[in-house]
Amino acid sequence: MTPDDAHLAGGHGHAVVIGSSLAGLATARALANFMDHVTVVERDWVPRGPGRRRAVPQARHTHLLAPDALHGLEQLFPGIVEDLTAAGAVPVRLGEDTLVLSAGGWLPRTADGGRLLSASRDLTEAVLRERLLTEPKVSFLTRHEAVALEGGPHDTVTGVWVRRRERPARNGGGRGPRRLISADFVVDATGRGSAAPRWLAELGYTPPKETVLAPHPATATAVFTPPVGHVADFRALFLLPGHDGRDGLGMLQPLEGGRWSVSVRTGDTQPAPTGHAGLLTAAARLGHRLLHDLIAAATPLGPVYTRPAAAPRWRHYEKLRRWPDQFLVVGDAYATFDAALPQGPTHAVHCALVVDQLLASHGTAIGLGYRLRRALARQLAPAWRAAAHHTRPLPGGRGGPAGHGWTARLRRHLTARLSAAAPTDTHAAAALLTALHTPLPATAVLRWRLLRAALRGARRSTAVAAPPSTTHGPHARPRRHTRAEPGAARPAAATPALPATGQAAHGPHVSPAGKRHRP
């Protein structure tokens, strides 16, 4: 059934999703549960398989899927986690499979911060697209860009104007003629560069006010293959800001194919590293040299890509009194977060779940605009408060929801105390690890175990000063060679084992039997 046939056949009609990002794909799947037909409009060519779409520079950086995002995707795409894992995405247990250096020191490996899935954005979107391509209700219209909304009577949107993106040699300027796609529901999932405020202004609506926080520093990312013979008892490494008074953020995350994705963010006063030499220099200035030592022995698989400084932004569509019905904005087009953390993908999946649940309960896409916008704002608020907790609103921005009263100051103080206690307290460490991907409720620090840890603070006598690893750091176990390698030189005990290659590059306990001393 074509979109036009679905529109004329009655029922719930035809929906158009603009953008094939994670938010667009998840929302398209949610709409397919209710609408007669869903058309996904994508401005660029969409590859078959894990290829990269143009005009998506953030795809060069690693994307983590947090537990909430994975749970939501399972609701929309049953069995999707198994599909992602089979395609090469790497499961990571925060705590057991990771080394984390927080402001207070190294966190214990016994803390449980949840299970994540680490993969490139290309792989994640490719697996979701393949699932949607098997859905008879969903079709893709590629190489078309949305240029305007079609307004209808009584404050409604009845379609979207699109234009084919021709090659420059064709049609003079590389743009085809405009044409209208009629729709009973339109969703904007075009990301940070959303033109929805301009489209609304063209129809006579007031653009939304915005809350803009201080921008995060630029981030540099490169992909590496581990050195031959690498052995590690961890899969990921996170060097968080604040240790020893140093700024900056460093992350090593596993990718499909046994590769590493390494991201380094310098402090506010330092420029982003460029080139592999600059990446190594920036990694050496972080709170610990472990990340530097790992990538110094690894092989780069491409250039260093820099993600410019970007400010978290919330467009307050929920506060507009006049709004066209049957139109919705989701994902990064609604609110953007720190791209280095998993809040963005989680927000995208939650938006799709809100659409799915409200359409099912309301029974029609007509007259649902206000409820959808308010529900999205309620879902967004906890993650935004967590983001605002670590930054500040810019002058001219709408007042930040984090607040500056005594409750906000008390919460920041207790969080700082938890960070100090985390290296020696498993419950505090688990709370900090969870906060990396899921905003903790305001009452979390009032739980007895966390409150006790915050009041007690750090116990320096038992704090871990070196990485809690048996393969890296001063306490690494020396490796020995088997009789099959009589000519191999035995490394000195003080030299840390270099980090895993091939399929074992991102797994713990990957050394072959007999290659290491037993405790």
Secondary structure as a PSIPRED ss2 file (coil, helix, strand):
# PSIPRED VFORMAT (PSIPRED V4.0)

   1 M C   1.000  0.000  0.000
   2 T C   1.000  0.000  0.000
   3 P H   0.000  1.000  0.000
   4 D H   0.000  1.000  0.000
   5 D H   0.000  1.000  0.000
   6 A H   0.000  1.000  0.000
   7 H H   0.000  1.000  0.000
   8 L H   0.000  1.000  0.000
   9 A C   1.000  0.000  0.000
  10 G C   1.000  0.000  0.000
  11 G C   1.000  0.000  0.000
  12 H C   1.000  0.000  0.000
  13 G C   1.000  0.000  0.000
  14 H E   0.000  0.000  1.000
  15 A E   0.000  0.000  1.000
  16 V E   0.000  0.000  1.000
  17 V E   0.000  0.000  1.000
  18 I E   0.000  0.000  1.000
  19 G C   1.000  0.000  0.000
  20 S C   1.000  0.000  0.000
  21 S C   1.000  0.000  0.000
  22 L H   0.000  1.000  0.000
  23 A H   0.000  1.000  0.000
  24 G H   0.000  1.000  0.000
  25 L H   0.000  1.000  0.000
  26 A H   0.000  1.000  0.000
  27 T H   0.000  1.000  0.000
  28 A H   0.000  1.000  0.000
  29 R H   0.000  1.000  0.000
  30 A H   0.000  1.000  0.000
  31 L H   0.000  1.000  0.000
  32 A H   0.000  1.000  0.000
  33 N C   1.000  0.000  0.000
  34 F C   1.000  0.000  0.000
  35 M C   1.000  0.000  0.000
  36 D C   1.000  0.000  0.000
  37 H E   0.000  0.000  1.000
  38 V E   0.000  0.000  1.000
  39 T E   0.000  0.000  1.000
  40 V E   0.000  0.000  1.000
  41 V E   0.000  0.000  1.000
  42 E C   1.000  0.000  0.000
  43 R C   1.000  0.000  0.000
  44 D C   1.000  0.000  0.000
  45 W C   1.000  0.000  0.000
  46 V C   1.000  0.000  0.000
  47 P C   1.000  0.000  0.000
  48 R C   1.000  0.000  0.000
  49 G C   1.000  0.000  0.000
  50 P C   1.000  0.000  0.000
  51 G C   1.000  0.000  0.000
  52 R C   1.000  0.000  0.000
  53 R C   1.000  0.000  0.000
  54 R C   1.000  0.000  0.000
  55 A C   1.000  0.000  0.000
  56 V C   1.000  0.000  0.000
  57 P H   0.000  1.000  0.000
  58 Q H   0.000  1.000  0.000
  59 A H   0.000  1.000  0.000
  60 R H   0.000  1.000  0.000
  61 H C   1.000  0.000  0.000
  62 T C   1.000  0.000  0.000
  63 H E   0.000  0.000  1.000
  64 L E   0.000  0.000  1.000
  65 L E   0.000  0.000  1.000
  66 A C   1.000  0.000  0.000
  67 P H   0.000  1.000  0.000
  68 D H   0.000  1.000  0.000
  69 A H   0.000  1.000  0.000
  70 L H   0.000  1.000  0.000
  71 H H   0.000  1.000  0.000
  72 G H   0.000  1.000  0.000
  73 L H   0.000  1.000  0.000
  74 E H   0.000  1.000  0.000
  75 Q H   0.000  1.000  0.000
  76 L H   0.000  1.000  0.000
  77 F C   1.000  0.000  0.000
  78 P C   1.000  0.000  0.000
  79 G C   1.000  0.000  0.000
  80 I H   0.000  1.000  0.000
  81 V H   0.000  1.000  0.000
  82 E H   0.000  1.000  0.000
  83 D H   0.000  1.000  0.000
  84 L H   0.000  1.000  0.000
  85 T H   0.000  1.000  0.000
  86 A H   0.000  1.000  0.000
  87 A H   0.000  1.000  0.000
  88 G C   1.000  0.000  0.000
  89 A C   1.000  0.000  0.000
  90 V E   0.000  0.000  1.000
  91 P E   0.000  0.000  1.000
  92 V E   0.000  0.000  1.000
  93 R E   0.000  0.000  1.000
  94 L C   1.000  0.000  0.000
  95 G C   1.000  0.000  0.000
  96 E C   1.000  0.000  0.000
  97 D C   1.000  0.000  0.000
  98 T E   0.000  0.000  1.000
  99 L E   0.000  0.000  1.000
 100 V E   0.000  0.000  1.000
 101 L E   0.000  0.000  1.000
 102 S E   0.000  0.000  1.000
 103 A C   1.000  0.000  0.000
 104 G C   1.000  0.000  0.000
 105 G E   0.000  0.000  1.000
 106 W E   0.000  0.000  1.000
 107 L C   1.000  0.000  0.000
 108 P C   1.000  0.000  0.000
 109 R C   1.000  0.000  0.000
 110 T C   1.000  0.000  0.000
 111 A C   1.000  0.000  0.000
 112 D C   1.000  0.000  0.000
 113 G C   1.000  0.000  0.000
 114 G C   1.000  0.000  0.000
 115 R E   0.000  0.000  1.000
 116 L E   0.000  0.000  1.000
 117 L E   0.000  0.000  1.000
 118 S E   0.000  0.000  1.000
 119 A E   0.000  0.000  1.000
 120 S C   1.000  0.000  0.000
 121 R H   0.000  1.000  0.000
 122 D H   0.000  1.000  0.000
 123 L H   0.000  1.000  0.000
 124 T H   0.000  1.000  0.000
 125 E H   0.000  1.000  0.000
 126 A H   0.000  1.000  0.000
 127 V H   0.000  1.000  0.000
 128 L H   0.000  1.000  0.000
 129 R H   0.000  1.000  0.000
 130 E H   0.000  1.000  0.000
 131 R H   0.000  1.000  0.000
 132 L H   0.000  1.000  0.000
 133 L H   0.000  1.000  0.000
 134 T C   1.000  0.000  0.000
 135 E C   1.000  0.000  0.000
 136 P C   1.000  0.000  0.000
 137 K C   1.000  0.000  0.000
 138 V E   0.000  0.000  1.000
 139 S E   0.000  0.000  1.000
 140 F E   0.000  0.000  1.000
 141 L E   0.000  0.000  1.000
 142 T C   1.000  0.000  0.000
 143 R C   1.000  0.000  0.000
 144 H E   0.000  0.000  1.000
 145 E E   0.000  0.000  1.000
 146 A E   0.000  0.000  1.000
 147 V E   0.000  0.000  1.000
 148 A E   0.000  0.000  1.000
 149 L E   0.000  0.000  1.000
 150 E E   0.000  0.000  1.000
 151 G E   0.000  0.000  1.000
 152 G E   0.000  0.000  1.000
 153 P C   1.000  0.000  0.000
 154 H C   1.000  0.000  0.000
 155 D C   1.000  0.000  0.000
 156 T E   0.000  0.000  1.000
 157 V E   0.000  0.000  1.000
 158 T E   0.000  0.000  1.000
 159 G E   0.000  0.000  1.000
 160 V E   0.000  0.000  1.000
 161 W E   0.000  0.000  1.000
 162 V E   0.000  0.000  1.000
 163 R E   0.000  0.000  1.000
 164 R E   0.000  0.000  1.000
 165 R E   0.000  0.000  1.000
 166 E C   1.000  0.000  0.000
 167 R C   1.000  0.000  0.000
 168 P C   1.000  0.000  0.000
 169 A C   1.000  0.000  0.000
 170 R C   1.000  0.000  0.000
 171 N C   1.000  0.000  0.000
 172 G C   1.000  0.000  0.000
 173 G C   1.000  0.000  0.000
 174 G C   1.000  0.000  0.000
 175 R E   0.000  0.000  1.000
 176 G E   0.000  0.000  1.000
 177 P E   0.000  0.000  1.000
 178 R E   0.000  0.000  1.000
 179 R E   0.000  0.000  1.000
 180 L E   0.000  0.000  1.000
 181 I E   0.000  0.000  1.000
 182 S E   0.000  0.000  1.000
 183 A C   1.000  0.000  0.000
 184 D C   1.000  0.000  0.000
 185 F E   0.000  0.000  1.000
 186 V E   0.000  0.000  1.000
 187 V E   0.000  0.000  1.000
 188 D E   0.000  0.000  1.000
 189 A C   1.000  0.000  0.000
 190 T C   1.000  0.000  0.000
 191 G H   0.000  1.000  0.000
 192 R H   0.000  1.000  0.000
 193 G H   0.000  1.000  0.000
 194 S C   1.000  0.000  0.000
 195 A C   1.000  0.000  0.000
 196 A H   0.000  1.000  0.000
 197 P H   0.000  1.000  0.000
 198 R H   0.000  1.000  0.000
 199 W H   0.000  1.000  0.000
 200 L H   0.000  1.000  0.000
 201 A H   0.000  1.000  0.000
 202 E H   0.000  1.000  0.000
 203 L C   1.000  0.000  0.000
 204 G C   1.000  0.000  0.000
 205 Y C   1.000  0.000  0.000
 206 T C   1.000  0.000  0.000
 207 P C   1.000  0.000  0.000
 208 P C   1.000  0.000  0.000
 209 K C   1.000  0.000  0.000
 210 E E   0.000  0.000  1.000
 211 T E   0.000  0.000  1.000
 212 V E   0.000  0.000  1.000
 213 L E   0.000  0.000  1.000
 214 A C   1.000  0.000  0.000
 215 P C   1.000  0.000  0.000
 216 H E   0.000  0.000  1.000
 217 P C   1.000  0.000  0.000
 218 A C   1.000  0.000  0.000
 219 T E   0.000  0.000  1.000
 220 A E   0.000  0.000  1.000
 221 T E   0.000  0.000  1.000
 222 A E   0.000  0.000  1.000
 223 V E   0.000  0.000  1.000
 224 F E   0.000  0.000  1.000
 225 T E   0.000  0.000  1.000
 226 P C   1.000  0.000  0.000
 227 P C   1.000  0.000  0.000
 228 V C   1.000  0.000  0.000
 229 G C   1.000  0.000  0.000
 230 H C   1.000  0.000  0.000
 231 V C   1.000  0.000  0.000
 232 A C   1.000  0.000  0.000
 233 D C   1.000  0.000  0.000
 234 F C   1.000  0.000  0.000
 235 R C   1.000  0.000  0.000
 236 A E   0.000  0.000  1.000
 237 L E   0.000  0.000  1.000
 238 F E   0.000  0.000  1.000
 239 L E   0.000  0.000  1.000
 240 L C   1.000  0.000  0.000
 241 P C   1.000  0.000  0.000
 242 G C   1.000  0.000  0.000
 243 H H   0.000  1.000  0.000
 244 D H   0.000  1.000  0.000
 245 G H   0.000  1.000  0.000
 246 R C   1.000  0.000  0.000
 247 D C   1.000  0.000  0.000
 248 G C   1.000  0.000  0.000
 249 L E   0.000  0.000  1.000
 250 G E   0.000  0.000  1.000
 251 M E   0.000  0.000  1.000
 252 L E   0.000  0.000  1.000
 253 Q E   0.000  0.000  1.000
 254 P E   0.000  0.000  1.000
 255 L E   0.000  0.000  1.000
 256 E C   1.000  0.000  0.000
 257 G C   1.000  0.000  0.000
 258 G C   1.000  0.000  0.000
 259 R E   0.000  0.000  1.000
 260 W E   0.000  0.000  1.000
 261 S E   0.000  0.000  1.000
 262 V E   0.000  0.000  1.000
 263 S E   0.000  0.000  1.000
 264 V E   0.000  0.000  1.000
 265 R E   0.000  0.000  1.000
 266 T C   1.000  0.000  0.000
 267 G C   1.000  0.000  0.000
 268 D C   1.000  0.000  0.000
 269 T C   1.000  0.000  0.000
 270 Q C   1.000  0.000  0.000
 271 P C   1.000  0.000  0.000
 272 A C   1.000  0.000  0.000
 273 P C   1.000  0.000  0.000
 274 T C   1.000  0.000  0.000
 275 G H   0.000  1.000  0.000
 276 H H   0.000  1.000  0.000
 277 A H   0.000  1.000  0.000
 278 G H   0.000  1.000  0.000
 279 L H   0.000  1.000  0.000
 280 L H   0.000  1.000  0.000
 281 T H   0.000  1.000  0.000
 282 A H   0.000  1.000  0.000
 283 A H   0.000  1.000  0.000
 284 A H   0.000  1.000  0.000
 285 R C   1.000  0.000  0.000
 286 L C   1.000  0.000  0.000
 287 G C   1.000  0.000  0.000
 288 H C   1.000  0.000  0.000
 289 R C   1.000  0.000  0.000
 290 L H   0.000  1.000  0.000
 291 L H   0.000  1.000  0.000
 292 H H   0.000  1.000  0.000
 293 D H   0.000  1.000  0.000
 294 L H   0.000  1.000  0.000
 295 I H   0.000  1.000  0.000
 296 A H   0.000  1.000  0.000
 297 A C   1.000  0.000  0.000
 298 A C   1.000  0.000  0.000
 299 T E   0.000  0.000  1.000
 300 P E   0.000  0.000  1.000
 301 L C   1.000  0.000  0.000
 302 G C   1.000  0.000  0.000
 303 P C   1.000  0.000  0.000
 304 V C   1.000  0.000  0.000
 305 Y E   0.000  0.000  1.000
 306 T E   0.000  0.000  1.000
 307 R E   0.000  0.000  1.000
 308 P C   1.000  0.000  0.000
 309 A C   1.000  0.000  0.000
 310 A E   0.000  0.000  1.000
 311 A C   1.000  0.000  0.000
 312 P C   1.000  0.000  0.000
 313 R E   0.000  0.000  1.000
 314 W E   0.000  0.000  1.000
 315 R E   0.000  0.000  1.000
 316 H C   1.000  0.000  0.000
 317 Y H   0.000  1.000  0.000
 318 E H   0.000  1.000  0.000
 319 K H   0.000  1.000  0.000
 320 L C   1.000  0.000  0.000
 321 R C   1.000  0.000  0.000
 322 R C   1.000  0.000  0.000
 323 W C   1.000  0.000  0.000
 324 P C   1.000  0.000  0.000
 325 D E   0.000  0.000  1.000
 326 Q C   1.000  0.000  0.000
 327 F E   0.000  0.000  1.000
 328 L E   0.000  0.000  1.000
 329 V E   0.000  0.000  1.000
 330 V C   1.000  0.000  0.000
 331 G H   0.000  1.000  0.000
 332 D H   0.000  1.000  0.000
 333 A H   0.000  1.000  0.000
 334 Y C   1.000  0.000  0.000
 335 A E   0.000  0.000  1.000
 336 T E   0.000  0.000  1.000
 337 F C   1.000  0.000  0.000
 338 D C   1.000  0.000  0.000
 339 A C   1.000  0.000  0.000
 340 A C   1.000  0.000  0.000
 341 L C   1.000  0.000  0.000
 342 P C   1.000  0.000  0.000
 343 Q H   0.000  1.000  0.000
 344 G H   0.000  1.000  0.000
 345 P H   0.000  1.000  0.000
 346 T H   0.000  1.000  0.000
 347 H H   0.000  1.000  0.000
 348 A H   0.000  1.000  0.000
 349 V H   0.000  1.000  0.000
 350 H H   0.000  1.000  0.000
 351 C H   0.000  1.000  0.000
 352 A H   0.000  1.000  0.000
 353 L H   0.000  1.000  0.000
 354 V H   0.000  1.000  0.000
 355 V H   0.000  1.000  0.000
 356 D H   0.000  1.000  0.000
 357 Q H   0.000  1.000  0.000
 358 L H   0.000  1.000  0.000
 359 L H   0.000  1.000  0.000
 360 A H   0.000  1.000  0.000
 361 S H   0.000  1.000  0.000
 362 H H   0.000  1.000  0.000
 363 G C   1.000  0.000  0.000
 364 T C   1.000  0.000  0.000
 365 A C   1.000  0.000  0.000
 366 I C   1.000  0.000  0.000
 367 G C   1.000  0.000  0.000
 368 L C   1.000  0.000  0.000
 369 G H   0.000  1.000  0.000
 370 Y H   0.000  1.000  0.000
 371 R H   0.000  1.000  0.000
 372 L H   0.000  1.000  0.000
 373 R H   0.000  1.000  0.000
 374 R H   0.000  1.000  0.000
 375 A H   0.000  1.000  0.000
 376 L H   0.000  1.000  0.000
 377 A H   0.000  1.000  0.000
 378 R H   0.000  1.000  0.000
 379 Q H   0.000  1.000  0.000
 380 L H   0.000  1.000  0.000
 381 A H   0.000  1.000  0.000
 382 P H   0.000  1.000  0.000
 383 A H   0.000  1.000  0.000
 384 W H   0.000  1.000  0.000
 385 R H   0.000  1.000  0.000
 386 A H   0.000  1.000  0.000
 387 A H   0.000  1.000  0.000
 388 A H   0.000  1.000  0.000
 389 H H   0.000  1.000  0.000
 390 H C   1.000  0.000  0.000
 391 T C   1.000  0.000  0.000
 392 R C   1.000  0.000  0.000
 393 P E   0.000  0.000  1.000
 394 L C   1.000  0.000  0.000
 395 P C   1.000  0.000  0.000
 396 G C   1.000  0.000  0.000
 397 G C   1.000  0.000  0.000
 398 R C   1.000  0.000  0.000
 399 G C   1.000  0.000  0.000
 400 G C   1.000  0.000  0.000
 401 P C   1.000  0.000  0.000
 402 A C   1.000  0.000  0.000
 403 G C   1.000  0.000  0.000
 404 H C   1.000  0.000  0.000
 405 G C   1.000  0.000  0.000
 406 W H   0.000  1.000  0.000
 407 T H   0.000  1.000  0.000
 408 A H   0.000  1.000  0.000
 409 R H   0.000  1.000  0.000
 410 L H   0.000  1.000  0.000
 411 R H   0.000  1.000  0.000
 412 R H   0.000  1.000  0.000
 413 H H   0.000  1.000  0.000
 414 L H   0.000  1.000  0.000
 415 T H   0.000  1.000  0.000
 416 A H   0.000  1.000  0.000
 417 R H   0.000  1.000  0.000
 418 L H   0.000  1.000  0.000
 419 S H   0.000  1.000  0.000
 420 A H   0.000  1.000  0.000
 421 A H   0.000  1.000  0.000
 422 A H   0.000  1.000  0.000
 423 P H   0.000  1.000  0.000
 424 T H   0.000  1.000  0.000
 425 D C   1.000  0.000  0.000
 426 T H   0.000  1.000  0.000
 427 H H   0.000  1.000  0.000
 428 A H   0.000  1.000  0.000
 429 A H   0.000  1.000  0.000
 430 A H   0.000  1.000  0.000
 431 A H   0.000  1.000  0.000
 432 L H   0.000  1.000  0.000
 433 L H   0.000  1.000  0.000
 434 T H   0.000  1.000  0.000
 435 A H   0.000  1.000  0.000
 436 L C   1.000  0.000  0.000
 437 H C   1.000  0.000  0.000
 438 T C   1.000  0.000  0.000
 439 P C   1.000  0.000  0.000
 440 L C   1.000  0.000  0.000
 441 P C   1.000  0.000  0.000
 442 A C   1.000  0.000  0.000
 443 T C   1.000  0.000  0.000
 444 A H   0.000  1.000  0.000
 445 V H   0.000  1.000  0.000
 446 L H   0.000  1.000  0.000
 447 R C   1.000  0.000  0.000
 448 W H   0.000  1.000  0.000
 449 R H   0.000  1.000  0.000
 450 L H   0.000  1.000  0.000
 451 L H   0.000  1.000  0.000
 452 R H   0.000  1.000  0.000
 453 A H   0.000  1.000  0.000
 454 A H   0.000  1.000  0.000
 455 L H   0.000  1.000  0.000
 456 R H   0.000  1.000  0.000
 457 G C   1.000  0.000  0.000
 458 A C   1.000  0.000  0.000
 459 R C   1.000  0.000  0.000
 460 R H   0.000  1.000  0.000
 461 S H   0.000  1.000  0.000
 462 T H   0.000  1.000  0.000
 463 A C   1.000  0.000  0.000
 464 V C   1.000  0.000  0.000
 465 A C   1.000  0.000  0.000
 466 A C   1.000  0.000  0.000
 467 P C   1.000  0.000  0.000
 468 P C   1.000  0.000  0.000
 469 S C   1.000  0.000  0.000
 470 T C   1.000  0.000  0.000
 471 T C   1.000  0.000  0.000
 472 H C   1.000  0.000  0.000
 473 G C   1.000  0.000  0.000
 474 P C   1.000  0.000  0.000
 475 H C   1.000  0.000  0.000
 476 A C   1.000  0.000  0.000
 477 R C   1.000  0.000  0.000
 478 P C   1.000  0.000  0.000
 479 R E   0.000  0.000  1.000
 480 R C   1.000  0.000  0.000
 481 H C   1.000  0.000  0.000
 482 T C   1.000  0.000  0.000
 483 R C   1.000  0.000  0.000
 484 A C   1.000  0.000  0.000
 485 E C   1.000  0.000  0.000
 486 P C   1.000  0.000  0.000
 487 G C   1.000  0.000  0.000
 488 A C   1.000  0.000  0.000
 489 A C   1.000  0.000  0.000
 490 R C   1.000  0.000  0.000
 491 P C   1.000  0.000  0.000
 492 A C   1.000  0.000  0.000
 493 A C   1.000  0.000  0.000
 494 A C   1.000  0.000  0.000
 495 T C   1.000  0.000  0.000
 496 P C   1.000  0.000  0.000
 497 A C   1.000  0.000  0.000
 498 L C   1.000  0.000  0.000
 499 P C   1.000  0.000  0.000
 500 A C   1.000  0.000  0.000
 501 T C   1.000  0.000  0.000
 502 G H   0.000  1.000  0.000
 503 Q H   0.000  1.000  0.000
 504 A H   0.000  1.000  0.000
 505 A H   0.000  1.000  0.000
 506 H H   0.000  1.000  0.000
 507 G C   1.000  0.000  0.000
 508 P C   1.000  0.000  0.000
 509 H C   1.000  0.000  0.000
 510 V C   1.000  0.000  0.000
 511 S C   1.000  0.000  0.000
 512 P C   1.000  0.000  0.000
 513 A C   1.000  0.000  0.000
 514 G C   1.000  0.000  0.000
 515 K C   1.000  0.000  0.000
 516 R E   0.000  0.000  1.000
 517 H C   1.000  0.000  0.000
 518 R C   1.000  0.000  0.000
 519 P C   1.000  0.000  0.000
